Amino acid sequence: MISVKDEKLLKRFGENLRNIRLSRELTQEQLAFNADIAISQIGRIERGEINATISTVSALANALEIEINDLFNFKKN
């Protein structure tokens, strides 16, 4: 079986999420509450441990009051 999990991409996505969250002066707990997502999931996404679903990405963007594509506005490398 071929693995499609791109660990570098997940880490960069998580770093970008963290940077946006911090620029909005939100804690992980506040973001989790606003997005109706478990706080542990926010941490795992920010650390690049899990691959967020499209629905989760949408909820995060809504909670951060940004466009979805802003969460993907980073260099892969």
Secondary structure, DSSP 8 states (H G I E B T S, - for coil): ------HHHHHHHHHHHHHHHHHTT--HHHHHHHHT--HHHHHHHHTT-S---HHHHHHHHHHHTS-GGGGG-S---
